Amino acid sequence: AHLFRGMQAFKNKSAEKPEPFYRLSMPKQKTSSEIVNEARNVLRTLRTRRPFTPTEDQRKFFGSGSSRTPENRPPSVFSLHASSFDLAESRPVSGIRLSPLDHKPKLITSTKDEDSSISFPKLPVDPEEVRRVSNARADLFRRTSQENFLLGKMFPSDQNEEKVNSEEPVMTNNLCRSNENYLAEQRAHTPFNSGKSQLIYNEHISKSEREDILKGTAGNFLFQLGGERSVMLEYGNCVTSAQPFPSCLFEHVSMCLEEDTRENESEEEENFWHIKILPILHEMENVEENIENLCLACTKLHQALNEENVFGKRFKRKSVLLKTLYKLVDIDSDPLRLKLAKIILSMKVNGKNLLSVCKLAFKICRNEKNDYIIQNDRLLDCLLEVLGTEDLQKNNEALLYCMGAVKFMSGNAVLLNEMVNKQAVETLLQLMKKINNIKENDTNFSNLGHLLVQLTATLRNLADLPQARCQLVSNGAIPELCVALEQHVNDADVCTYIVRILSKLSSYNDFCAALADCSRCYVLFLALLNKYQRKQDLIVRIVFILGNLTAKNNHAREQFFKEKGSVNTLISLFQTYYKLDVNAEEESCGKQEEKKNPKHPSEAEDVLMKLIRVLANLSIHPSVGAALAAAHPVAELLVTVLEYKSIDDCEELVINAAAAINNLSYYKVRGSAIEDKKLHIAEMLLKLLMSNSMDGVVEAVRVFGNLSQDHEIRDFIVQKKIYKFTIALLDAKNQDVCYSACGVLLNLTVDKNRRALLKEEGGIGKLIDCLEDFGPADWQLACLICKTLWNYSENIISTASCFGEDTDMLLGLLTSLLDEELSLDYSLDRGIRDYHKIYWETEFKPVAEKLRDRIQSHHSS
């Protein structure tokens, strides 16, 4: 739709004295519906390019433009080794990690010593039994026994107590308790990390408890940690001594517990371990120097575990298996580490091990060279499962690196498509909902901001894919993004990534309509515009989104305009970036730099272009447009752009300013700022007409079409010979150009003394040519041409003197165009044909019939 589509309907007070076609400068009061319908035809929305986001040269955790300082963000560079993993966490039998004693108790080896009344438990001597102890078990107790770690006296000798007969043997019946009892006990204890804690005698133990222990009825080892609480380790009906016992007892306990693990294993599980898994682990030990063979072994291990459906289940040998895998992390090979990470993640580790394996995946995915092996190893499945299942509060750091790895993956087109197919959008939005439920006063709130940056950066990449866009809409992305934006308004990185997502998606009608219906978005955008006024990359995207929202949605125009301070915010931004642009130009001139490419506007120019677009789109709403037309600061800024900016410097900016002035000039309201500055605007438009830009010329002619309703502007057009230029545009063979030119010529023919100007430069013949070329395809243009010829021929005496040699051609053309059968193309789609028929019947036919009748009545003359 273009200017003048809504020209005032033809009026004819009397057959003798018909009025010329002309839109009055102060039209009669119309209904809102009439104004909207007319405005839709006359006013134009503006389009612009989406802000460009350059691709990072390298994959980075937070990007080069991050507002986070290095000290205020998690590290992206770190080393990972086997020691980064917590072996104790994988052991199912140790609930407490004990520290070595600072002192070294003396081991009593002689029965002559005064405290040697209790004999030591005996170790099993069967070598086959010893070999059955797992590597993980043996390692645990070897570490515990280092530096001659002995437990010392559990209870001091009590002179008032009866001495135990030194010749009575210590019973060790049922030393190994059941795994079930152990697990219940393990949950009752909390690990500690103090390196200075000592195992000391608990002076508060009762006499009866000591007697029970000595008799084997209580079966408890009781310790007290220095500065901590008491910790009790039960070993069934174990009979112990009030004397120190050797560290080798730990190894005996280890063997017993391993025996207990085997006792609780089903025959099927034991066979699986020995037949399927153990040979692969032995193979790994034998080929440590060969990366390729290690990778093959890992692949076989994963397949074996997966076929047995071990992943996610309680696996008795899990600790032994994980310990073997952790040791291999020290080998510097990304293909191997990728396979290790996949198996470890599938084993459902937690705590420190989950964090370490997520960091491992992060390091692998950060290297683009690994994308190919990642595609073939399906690591994405494991990472998405972590994001969807792990506790946000307990594992937020692990989730951060896991999300960072997924973000790196999203930089690869193949992996990005794989994410969509694996419903990653739904998983990420569920995670966002969890984050949004954490309020600002929570201790994890700032850390979750880091996670949200990675999450939204991934969604930004996904937003490029049509299927992902559909999933974002259907899974309620808009309200969640708005909540995140509102809660993290002080986090510039989070705001930038969310706005980038909305910037991409608002280019699509379905998403744009859904966003327009989210009432909170307008106040959020205004808050961001005011808070980050000089953060260009954020500002330019917000005004781009607002331009999209107001391009086709009349409710959005009204909603935004009604928000408090909306127009003032736009004006303030306009002034800020206008000053920045002027200063940049002055600096450029001072340095005598070459002119930049006008196709690549500066950052300030980009903001100004999109700001003007918002104003132009807002002005399509009748009440909003009338208010903006009366807002002098708005008009002044638009005129300022035409004054200081050449179309050669930034074509889109100048054309947008002219288009916004055109829209505002449509409203004939009292106190109109455009009306007050009309002659100055005409001077600025003259420069545009003389430019080499056809788009600029057409836009200038459009504005003259509205302004030429005023006699002062018509005088200016005649004085500056603009009418000759307008007639010449009829040869452009372009519908839009011809339409705009006809609008100016139509208004000129209102003045009787200027109608003869139409014959100059062959104007009549060119109008008839346009009618022939475009009539059947554009009935509104055909109507406008007929109105111009009607005004021109008002005082006709004879057709020869009025139309000259073009009379017969015009008469024949009108006759054929008024024939419905000939004019309307019935091969067109029914909807399009009906649309054409409405305009043909309501706009073209009434005017064309009057013009044909006038010509015929004077043709004989």
MARVOLUM-992122 format. One record per residue: x, y, z of N, C-alpha, C in turn. Coordinates in steps of 0.05 Angstrom, whole numbers, plus 5000, padded with zeros to 4 digits. Layout:
# MARVOLUM-992122
XYZXYZXYZ ...
# end
This chain:
# MARVOLUM-992122
501749765000500050005000501850255000 500950454987502550694984500950944989 502351164988501151424992498851474972 496751614981494451694965492551474959 492951234970491151014965488351084976 488451254996485851325009484951605001 485351674977484351934968481351964973 480652214980477752264986476052174962 473852054968471951954947470952184930 470452104906469452304886466852424895 466652684894464252824901463252984877 460653004876459553154854456953294863 457253534872454953674883452853734861 453853784837452053834815453353744789 451753664770452853574745454353794731 453354044735454654264721457354344733 457554314760459954414774461154194792 462353994781463553784798466053894811 466553794835468953884849471353714840 473653824840476053674832476753464854 478153264845479053064865481353184880 480953184907482953314923482453244952 484553194968484053134996484553395011 482453485025482653745039484653725062 485853955068487953955089486753915116 484153985120482853935146480253775139 480453515136478153355128476053345149 473653275141471553255161472153025180 470853035204471352835224470452565214 472152365217471452095208471451905231 470151675227470151475248472951345249 473451215272476051085275476450875254 474350725247474550525227475350635200 474150865193474850995167477751085167 478551195190481351295191483351065189 482750845203484550615202484750505174 482450475161482350365134483950545114 483450805118484850995100487850995106 488550985132491350995139492850745130 491450525129492750285120493550315091 492050465076492650495048494750715043 494650915060496351155055499051125068 499151035093501551025109503150775104 505750795109507450555103509050485128 509250225132511150135153513950115140 515950115156518750105146520049835153 521649745136523249505140526149585144 527549405158530449445162531849185166 534449185165535948945169536148875198 536148615204536548535232539448595239 539948685264542748745273544548495269 546848545259548748325253550448265278 550648005284552347915306554647765294 557147865295559447725283560047475299 560947265285561647015297564347045311 564546935335567146935350569146765335 571746865334573846715322574346455336 574046455362574446215379572046175397 571645925405569445875423570245965451 568646135463569346255489567046205508 567746205534565746145554563746375555 564646625556562846855558563147055535 564947005517565147185494566747435499 567747545478569547785481568048025490 565448045485563848275492562548255519 563348065535562048015561562548245580 560548315596560848525616562148415642 562548155643563748035667566748065666 567848145688570748165690571947885696 574447835689575547565694575247465722 575447645742575247555769572347495778 570447585762567647555769566247345752 567747165740566446955725568046695729 566746465726568046205730570346175710 572446025719574745985701573945815676 575145885654574645735630577145565622 579345615636581745465631582545335657 582845075656583544915680584744655671 586244525690587444265684585744045697 585543825683584043595694585843345693 585943205716587442965718585842755734 586942525737585542315752585042415781 586842585791586542685818584242875820 583142975798580843155799578343015807 578442745805576042585812576342485840 574042445853574042365880573542065881 575741915886575441625887573741535910 573941665932572341585956569341605950 568641795933565741825927564641585913 566341435900565441195885565440945902 566440965926566640725943564040685958 562740465956560240425969560340345998 562840326010563040226037564240426057 564940656049566340846066564741096068 563341136090561841376094563441606105 565741536118567341746131570241726121 571341946113574141946105575742026130 577541856138579041906163581742026156 582642206173585242336170587442186186 589842196176592042066192592442196219 593342046238593942156264596442326264 596342536280598842696281601042546296 600142396317602142236331602141956321 604141806327604341536317604441346341 602141236348602041056372603940816368 604940736390606840516390605340246388 606140086369604939836365605939636386 604239516402605039336422605439056410 607838966411608538716398609238496418 609538566443610338356462608138316483 607838066491605738006511606638086538 609238176540610238266565609438556571 608738696550607838976554605438976572 605239196587603039196607600339216596 599939296570597339326559596839116537 598138896540597938696518596038466525 594038536540592238316550590338226528 590138366506588338286485589938206460 589337986448590737896424589538026400 591238046379590338176354588837986336 586938086320585637916301587637816280 587137586270588937456251587937516222 589937566205589237606177588837336163 587137326143586937076128589437026112 590236786111592836726097592436596070 589936546063589336426037589936626015 592036585998592736785977590536825957 588936625951586736655932584736855943 584236835969582337025981583337305980 585937345985587137605984586937725956 587437565936587337665909584537755901 582537665914579837735907579138025916 580838135933580338415942580638605918 578738785914578738965891581039165893 581939255870584039465870583139715885 580639795881579640045894579740005924 578939765934578939715963581739735974 583439585961586239575971587539845972 586940005951588040275949587140445972 584540425977583340585999584840536025 585140276032586240216058589240246058 590540216035593340276035593840566040 592140746028592441036034591941086063 589940956073589141006101591340916120 592840706112594840596129597640716126 597840916108600441036103601441176128 604141206129605441336152604841196178 604740926177604340776201601840856216 599740896201597240986214596040766231 595940806257594740616276592640766292 590940616302588640736316589140786345 591340686356591840746385589840616403 589840696427588040566446585240676442 583440476440580640566438579540636465 580340496485579440566512581840536531 582240736549584440706568583740496589 585740376600585240176621584040306645 582140186656580740286680581540116704 582740236723583740086746581439966762 579140086760576839986775575439756761 576139716735574939506719576439246722 574939026717576138766716577838736691 580338646693582038606670581038366654 581238396629580538166611582837976611 582237726612584337516612585837526586 588537566588590137596564590337336548 589637116560589836866546587236806530 585136966536582636916522582737026493 582336866473582536966445580237156439 580837336420578837526411577237396389 574637406392572937276372572337466349 572337366325571837536302569537416285 567737296300565437176285563837386271 563137316246561437496230562437776230 565137806226566338066224565138236202 564438106180563338246157560338266160 559338516161556538556163555338566135 552738566134551338576108551638846095 551538846068551739096053549439286060 547139166065544739336071545139486097 546239346118546739486143548839706139 550839636122552939836118551840096104 550240056084549140286070547440456088 545940326105544340486124546140646142 548340526151550240666168551640886153 552340836127553741036112552141286109 549541266106547841496103547741656129 548341526151548141666177550541836183 552641806167555141956173555642166152 557042366160557742586142560742606139 561742606114564642626111565742886121 568242896129569443146138572043176123 573043416123575443476107577743596123 577543616148579643736164582143556164 584243666156586743516157587943486184 586943636204588143636231586443466250 584343356242582543206259584042956268 583742876294585042646305582942456315 583742206315582042006328582741986357 580942056375581642066403579641906419 580341846443578541686460576141846468 573841726467571441856476571041806505 571642006521571641966550568841926561 566841986544564041976554562741706550 564241506539563041246535562541116562 560240986563559440876589560840606594 560940536618562240286626560740046613 558140066613556639836602557139806572 557440036558558040026529560739896524 562739976541565339856538565239556543 563639486562563439196568562139046544 560139186532558839056510560739026486 562339226482564339206460566238986465 567238966490569138766496567938486494 565438466501564038206499563038146471 563238336453562338286426559338316422 557938446441555038466438554238726424 555738926429555039186415556139196387 558639106384559839096358560239366345 561139566361561539836350564339926354 565540056334567940206338567140496342 567840616364567040896369569441076368 569241286352571341476350570241756356 571941936364571142216365573142376350 572242536332573942706316574442956331 577043036332577743286347576143516338 574643646355573043876348570543806333 569943546329567543466314565843296332 564143136318562242976333563342686334 562042526350562842246351561942106326 563541916317562941756293563141466300 561141306294561141026301561240856276 563040666274563140486252562540206263 560440086253559639816263560839606245 561539386257562439156242561038906253 558538906252556938676260557438616289 557838366295558338266322561338246327 562838436317565738426318566638466347 568338296357569538336383572138486380 572438706395574838866392576238896418 578339026418580039046441580139336451 580739366476581139636487583939726481 585439556467588239626460588439716431 590539846424590839926396590939676378 589939706353590039476335591439566309 592739386295594439466273592939556249 594339706231593039806207592239576188 593639356190592939136172590139036176 588939106199586139036203584339156182 585039396173583439526152583339356127 585639236120585639076096583938826099 583938726124582238496129579238576127 578638816138575838916135575138946106 577039056090576539096062575838836048 577438636054576938376042574238266050 573538306075570938206084568638356070 569038616067566838776054566638696025 568938646012568838555984567438285983 568038116003566637856003563637906006 562938106023560038166026558838266000 560338435985559338525959558738295941 560638095941560137865924557837705934 557537695961555237545972552537665963 552437935960550038065952549638075922 551637995907551437985878549937735870 548337775849547037545838549137395821 548537145815550336995799550637115771 548337225761548337355735550237595734 550137755756551837995757554737915759 555337715775558037635778559137525752 557537365738558437265712558837495692 557037685692557337915674559938065680 560638105705563138245712565538085703 565637835709568037675703568237605673 566037565660566137485632566337725613 564737935618564538155600566338395607 566338475632567638735639570538695646 571138495663573938465673575938425650 575238275630577138255607577738515593 575638685591576038945579577839125596 577539115622579239275640582039175639 582438915638585138805635586338895608 584738905588585638995562586639285563 585039445578585839725581588539755595 589039585615591639595629593939515611 593339335592595439235575596139405551 594239585544594739755520594840045526 595840115550595840395558597340575540 599240465525600840635507599640675480 597440535474596240545448593440675450 593240935441590841085444588540955428 589140865404587040755387585840505400 587540335411586540095424584940155450 585840365464584440445488581640545480 581440695458578840795449577040565441 578140365428576540135421575639985446 577439965466576639835490574339985504 574540245504572440415516569740375502 569940355475567440315459566240045467 567939835469566939565477565739575505 567039725523566139745550563339875551 563040095536560440235536558240055524 558939905503556939735491556139505510 558139395524557539175543555739275566 556439505577554839615599552039695589 551839795565549239875554547539635548 548739425537547239185531546139045556 547639065577546738945603544839135618 544439375606542639575619543639645647 546239685649547539745674547240045681 547340215660547340505665544840585681 545240745702543040845717542140655739 543340415740542540225761544740215783 544040085805546040035826547839815816 550339875814552239695802554339635824 554539385832556239305855559139375850 560039345825562939395819563439675808 561539855812561740115800564340255809 565140235834567440375844570040275830 570240015826572639905813572740005784 570440005771570340085743571040375740 569840545756570340835754573240905761 574340765780577140825787578940775763 578440565748580040505724579740725703 577240815700576741025680578041295688 577941355714579041615723582041625718 583441395721586341385717586941445688 585241375669585741415641585441705632 584241875649583842155643586542295640 588542185653591242315652592442295624 591542115608592542085581591542315564 593342465551592642705536591642635508 589142565507587842495481584942555483 584042755466581242835466579342605457 580042445437578242225429577842035452 580041975467579841795490578241915512 578842165518577342305540574342335533 573742365507570942375500569442125507 570741895501569541635507569341585537 571441675551571341655580569041825592 568842065582566742245592563942125587 563642005565561041895558560341665577 562241485583561741265601561341365629 563041555638562741655666560041795670 559241955651556642085653554441885653 554641675637552641465636552441315662 554641305678554641165704553241325726 552341565719550741735738552341805762 554741915758556342005781555242265791 556142345815555142595826557342745841 556642965853558543115869560943215853 563243175865565743265852566243125826 565442875824565942725799564142825777 561742905783559943015762561143285752 562143445771563343705763565843655745 567443465753569943415738569343305710 567443125708566843015682565443215664 563943395676562743615660564843805650 566843865667569144025658570643885636 570843625638572243475617570743495590 568043475591566443505567566743795556 566843985574567144265567569744315551 571944195561574544235547574544095520 573243865518573143725492571543885472 569243985480567444125462568444405454 570144515470571144785464572844785439 574044555433575844535409574144455385 573844635366572244575342573144335327 575744275329576844035315575643775325 574443785348573243545359570343505351 569243695336566343675329565643415315 567543325297566943085282566742835300 568542805318568442575336566142595356 565342845363563042875380560542795366 560342855341557942775325557642475325 559842335324559742045321559541895348 559942035370559941905396557541975414 555742125404553142175418553542275447 555442445451555842565477553542735485 552242855465550043045470547842915487 547242665482545142525497545742535527 548242475534548942475563548742755575 549642955560549643235571546743335575 545043275555542243355558540943215581 541642965587540542825610541342955636 543843035637544843185661543243435665 542943595644541443845646538543805653 537443575646534643525652534043395678 536043275691535543115715537043215740 539343335737540943395761539643635777 540143625803539143835821540544095816 538944305811540044565804541544695827 540544665851541844795874544444655882 544444385881546744235890548944225869 548244225844550244185823550344415803 549844655812549744885793552344925779 554644865792557244905778557644695756 556844445763557044235742555144295719 552744385725550944455704551944685686 553444865699554645095684556544995662 558344815669560244715650558944525630 556944375639555444205621553944375600 552744595609551344775591553344915572 555644985583557745105566558544915544 558744655550559444455529557344445508 554744445516552544435497552544695480 553144915492553345165477555445155455 557745045462559845015442558844825419 557444615426556444435406554444585387 552944765398550944905382552245085360 554845125362556245275341556745105316 556044855317556444675294553644605282 553344645256550744615243549544335247 551244135244550343855247549343795275 550943875295550143835323547744005330 547544245318545244415324542644275315 542644155291540344015282539743765299 541843645309541543415326540143495352 540843735362539543835386536543865383 535743965360532944005355531543735355 532743545342531543275340531343135367 533143205385533143085411531643245432 529943435422528243595440529843765460 532143865451533844025469532344275477 530644385459529244635466527544595491 526144375492524344325515526044295540 528244145538530044105561531144375572 531944545553533144805561531044985574 528644975563526545145574525645045602 525744785606525144685633527244765653 529744765644531944865661531645165667 530745315647530345605651528145655671 526045485670523945515690524945475718 526645275721527845225748529545465757 531045575738532745805745530946045753 528746075738526946305744525546275771 525446035781524245995808526146065831 528646115824530646195844530546505846 529946605869529646895872532347025878 532347295876534847445878536247425905 534647375926535947355953537147085958 536946905939538146635943541246655939 542746495954545646515952546746425925 545146255911546146155885545246335861 543946555867542746715846544846815826 547046925836549147025818550446805801 550846575814552046345799550146255777 547546265783545646175763545546375739 546446615744546646815722548646715701 550946595711552946485693551746265676 550146095689548845875675546845975655 545446185662543346295644544646415619 547046525622548446635598549046405578 549946175588550545955570547945845558 545845835574543345725564542045905542 542046165547540746345528542446365503 545146345506546846345482546246105464 545645875476544945635461542245675447 540345785462537645835450537846025427 539646215429540046415407540946265382 542746075384543545915361541245735350 539745625368537545455360535345605346 535145865352532946025341533246065311 535545985299535846005270534345785255 533545575269532345345256529245355258 527845315236524945335236523645145256 524544895258523344705276523744795305 526144915311526645005338524845245345 524345425325522545645330519745555337 518845355323516145245330516145125358 518344995366518444875393518645095414 519945315408520145535427517345655432 515845695411513145805414511345615429 511345355421509545165432510145095461 512745125469513545065497513645305515 512445525506512145765523514745905529 516345945509518946075513518646365520 516646505508516446795511516046875540 514146765555513846845583516346785600 517646555595519946485610522246675604 522646745579524746935572524147215585 521647285586520947545598521447535628 520847315641521447285670524447305675 525947155659528847165662529947445658 528847585638529747855632529148045656 526848005668525948175690527648115715 528247865721529747795745532647855742 533747855718536647905714537148165699 535448355704535648615690538348745695 539648685718542248805724544548645712 544048425699546148265686546048325656 547948495648547948585620548348355600 549848145608550247925590547747765586 546247705607543747555605541747715588 541547975594539748145578540448145549 542948165543543848165514543147915500 543647685512543047435499540047395495 538447465515535547435513534447615491 535447855490534548045470535447955442 537747825440538547705414536647495405 535747325424533747125417531247255407 530247445421527747575413528047735387 530447835383531047985358530747795334 531947555337531747365315528847275310 527547205332524847085330522747285322 523147545329521047745323520847805293 522747695278522647725249520547545236 519447365252517547165242514747235253 512747235236510147335243508847185267 509046925268507746775289508946845317 511646855318512946925343512447215350 512547385330512147675335509347725347 507347585336504547615346504447515375 505747295381505747185408507147375428 509347495419510747685436509147935440 507748025420506048265423503848225443 502947975446500847915466501947905495 504547905498505747895524506048175535 504148265551503948545559506348645574 507748465589509948555605512448625589 512548535563514948585547515448875542 513349035540513649315533515049475555 514149425580515349565602518149465607 518649215602521449105604523249235584 522349255560524049385539524649675546 522649815556523150095563525150115586 524949935605526849935628529649885618 530049705600532649645589533749875572 531950005557532850235541533850465558 532550495581533450715599535950635615 536150375622538450285639540950265623 540750165598543250115582543250295558 542750545562542450735539544850745521 547150705531549650725514550750445507 549350235513550249965506548949905478 550449985457549249985430548249715421 549749495427548949235417546349145429 545749235453543149165466540949355456 541549615455539549815447538549765418 540449715400539649685372537849445368 538149235384536449005381533649045393 533649195415530949255428529249425409 530449625397528849795380528149655354 529849455346529149285323526649115330 526649005354524348845362521849025363 522049255375519749445376518749515348 520649545330519849605302518249375290 519049125296517648895286514848875299 514748925325512148905339510149105328 511149345322509249555313508849565283 510149375269509949385239507149295230 505949095243503448985233501248965254 501949035279500048995301499149265312 496649335306495649595316495449605346 494749375358494549365387497349405400 499349295388502149335398502849635397 502149765376502650055374501450205397 498950145401497550285423498650215450 499149955454500149865480502849995487 504649995468507250115473507050415478 505450555462505150845465503950915492 502250745503500950805528502850765552 504950615549506850565571508050835579 508250875605509351125615512151185605 512451425594515151515585516051385559 514351255544515251115520516351305499 514851505493515851695472518251855482 518251935507520552085518523051915517 522751655522525051475521526151465493 524451445473525351435445526751695438 525551925447526752185441529552205454 529752115478532252125493534451955478 533651715470535451545455536351675429 534351805416534951935390537052155394 536652315415538552525420541352425427 541452205442543952085450545551995426 544251845409545651725386546051925363 544452125362544952345343547552485350 547852545376550352675385552852495380 552452235385554752055381555452045351 553452055334553952045305555252295295 554352525305555552785297558452795306 558952705331561752705342563552525325 562452295318564052105301564652225274 562752375263563252495237565352715239 565252875261567253085265570052975268 570252755283572852625286573852515260 572052405245572752295219573852515200 572452735200573352965183576053065193 576453075219578953175230581253005222 580752745220582952555213583052525182 581252655168581152645139580952355129 579252205142578951925134577151905110 577451695095575751655072572951585081 571051655063568251605069567751295071 566351235092565750945095563650855075 563450605072561550485054558650545064 557050685049554350745058552650505063 553350275052551850035056552349915084 554350015098555049925124554950155144 552550205155552250435173553850395199 554450625211555850615237553950515258 554950455282553250365304551150565311 551950825312550051035319547951055297 548751045272546851065250544850835251 545850595258544150365259541950395280 542650505303540650555323538650765314 539550985302537851195292535851095271 536850925253535050815232532750655244 533450495264531350325276529550475295 530550685307528850865323526851005306 527651105283525851245265523751045254 524650805250522750595241520450555261 521150555287519150515308517150755307 518250995304516451235303514651225279 515751145256514051125232511850915234 512550685246510650475250508450555270 509350685292507450775312505350965300 506251135281504551345271502251235253 502350975247500150855232497550845248 497850805274495450805292494351095292 491651125287490551395283491051585307 490451495331490751675354493751715361 495351505358498151535363499451705343 498751665317499851835296499252125299 496752185307495952465311497552585334 497952435355499552535378502452585370 503552405355506352445346506652675327 504652715310504752935291504853205306 503553215329503553465345505953485364 507553275365509953275383512253405369 512853655375514953805362517753685365 518453575388521153455390521553225370 519453075364519652855345520152965317 518553155309518853275282521653415280 522553545301525053685299527353485295 527253265309529353065305529452945277 527052895267526852785239527952985219 527253235222528253435204531253475207 532253445232535053465237536653265221 535553015219536852805203537152895174 535053005163535153095135537153325131 537453475152539353705151542253625151 542953445170545853395173546853145159 545052975151545852715139545352715109 547452655094547252625065546352345059 544752315037543952045030546251875020 548452005012550851865004552251745028 551851875052553051775077551551535088 548951555089547351335100544551345087 544151205066541651215051539251135067 539450915081537150815096536251005118 538151135131537451325152535851555141 536751675119535451905107532651825096 532551605083529951515072527951455094 528951335116527151275139526051535151 527851735153526951995164524752115146 525152105119523152215101520552055103 520751795105518351625108516751695133 518151735155516851805180515452075178 516752265165515552525160513052495143 513252325123510952275106508552165121 509051975139506851865155505652075174 507352235186506352445204504852665189 505752715164504452925149501652845140 500952595142498252505135496152625154 497052665180495052755200494953065200 492553165193492053455192490853535219 492553575238491553645265492553925272 491054055290491954315299494554295314 496254485309498854475322500854275311 500254185287502053985274504854095271 506753945281509554035278510454025249 509453835234510153805206508954045190 506554125197505354355184506954605189 507954645213509454875220512154895205 513254655199515954655187515754565157 513454585145513054475118514954595097 515454855097517154975077520054885081 520954875106523654785112523954485103 521954335109521954055101522154025070 520654205056520654195027523454255016 524854445029527554505021529354255024 529054115047530653875051529953655031 527353635024526553425005527653484977 528053734971529153814945531953684941 533553684962536153564961535853264955 533853144967533452854963532552794934 530952974923530152944895532452954876 534453104883536753144865538852924869 538452734887540452534893540352314871 542352144872542551914854541051664863 539751694886538251464897535351474888 534551274873531751264864529851224887 530651064907529051034931528651294946 530851454947530651714959528751904944 528951894917527252054901524351984905 523651734905520951644908519851724935 521551704956520551784983520052084984 521752234972521352524972518752594957 518252464935515752514920513352444936 513552224952511352144969510652364989 512752475001512252685021511052935008 512053004984510853224969507953164963 507252914959504452844954502652924977 503552895001501952975024502153275028 504553385027504953665033503653845011 503453744987502453904965499453964967 498153864988495353944993495254235002 497554335011497754615020498654794996 497255024993497855194969500655304970 501855344994504555444996506555244984 506054994990507754784979507454754949 504954794939504554784910505955014896 505955244909507455464898510455394897 511455274918514255194920514954994898 513054804892513554604872513754734844 511954924839512055064813514555234811 515155374833517455564833520055414828 520355184840522855024838522754834815 520654844798520454674774520354374782 519354324806519254044815517253884799 515154024789513053884773514253764748 516253894736517553774712518953514719 520153514742521553274751519553054757 517253134768515152934774513952814749 513552974728512452874703514452674690 517052744693519152564681519152294695 518352284721518252024735516151834724 514251944709512151764697513451574677 515751634668517151454649518651234662 518551224689520251034704519350754700 516850714690515750444686515750284712 515250424733515150294760512550384773 510950194783508350264794508550454817 510350404836510550574860511450854852 513350874834514251134826512051294812 510651154794508351284780506151374799 505651204818503551274837504151524853 506651534863507451774878507452024861 508352004836508352234818505552324812 503752134808500952214802499652354826 500552284850499452414874500052714874 502552784867503353064866501853204843 501753084820500353204797497453244802 496253054816493353074822492853334839 494553374859494153614876494753874861 496653864842497154104826494754174809 493253974799491054034781488554154796 488854164823486654294838486554594831 488954714827489054994820488655024789 486555164782485855194754488155314737 489555504750491555644734494055474731 494155234743496555074740495954814724 493454784714492854544700494354514673 494854744662496254734636499054624638 500154634663502854534667503054234661 500754104662500753814658501453744629 500953934610501453884582504453914576 505854044594508754074590510153804593 512253774580513853534582512253284574 510053324559508453094549507052954572 506153094592504952974615502452814610 500652914592498152764586498752494573 500452494554501152244541502352044560 504052144578505351964597503351844617 501352004625499251904643497651674629 497051724604495551524589497151264585 499851294581501551064579501650904605 501751044627501650914654499050764658 496850884649494250754651494150494635 495350504612495450264595497250044607 499550134617501549944628500649814654 499549974672499049874699496049844707 494249944690491449954697490349684707 490349474690489149224698490449094723 492949164728494349044751494149204776 493449464774493349644798491049834794 488649764803486349934799486450184815 487950184837488250434852489950644837 492050544824493650724807491950824783 490450644771488650714749486650924757 485650894781483751094792485051364796 487451364806488951614811489451764784 490151614764490651734737488051864727 485851714730483251824720482452074735 483052084761482352314777484052554768 486552504762488252724752487252834726 486552654707485452744681482752874685 481152784704478552914709478953204719 480753244738481353514747482353684724 484153574709485453724686483253804666 481353644660479353694639476853824649 476953944673474454064684473254274666 474854444655473854664637474154594608 473854344601474254254574472354394555 473354474532471754594510471454394488 473654274481473654064461475853864468 475353614461477453404467480053454452 479753564429482153624413483953814427 482754024438484354234452485354134479 483853944490484553844517486553614516 485853404500487553164500489153134474 488453294454489853284429489653014415 491852924404491952674389491652424406 491752464432491552234451488652174457 486752324446483852294454482852024448 483151934423482051674415483251444431 485851464436487151254451486051234479 485651474492484551484519481751374520 480151454500477351374500477151064496 478650954478478650664474479650514499 481650624512482750494536480750494558 479350714562477350724584475050534578 474250514553472050334545472750044551 475249964545476049684550476449634579 477449824594477949784623475349774639 473249904628470649894641469049644634 470049474617468749224610469749014630 467848924647468648744669469848484658 468748384637469648124626472548154616 473148384604475848424593477848504615 476948644635478848764654479648574677 477748414686478248244709479147974699 481447894708482647634700481447414716 479747254703478347044718480146794721 482546804711484346574715485746604742 485446834755486746874781485346714802 486746684824485546554848483046714856 481046574866478546714872478846944892 480546894912480947104932482147354920 484247314903485547544890483547684870 482047524856480147634837478047804851 477047704873475147854889476248124899 478848114907480248354916480348554894 481148464870481348644847478548754840 476548594841473848674834472848894852 473448874878472549084897473749354890 476349354885477649614878476649714850 476149524832475249604805472449734807 470749614824467949714826467749974843 469249984865468950204884470750444878 473050404866474850624862475150704832 475750514816476250584788473750634772 471850464773469450484755467950744757 467350854782465851104783467351334770 469951354774471451584763471851544733 472451294724472951244696470451294679 468151214690465551264675465051554672 465551714693465152004690466952124670 469552034670471452144652470752064623 470051814619469251714592466851874581 464851914598462452064590463252354582 464952474597465752754591467152764564 468952574560470452574534468552534511 466752344514464852284492463052514486 462252654507460352884503461753114489 464353134490465853354477467453254453 467153004447468752894426468053014398 465553064393464653174368465453464365 465953584388466553864388469153904373 
# end
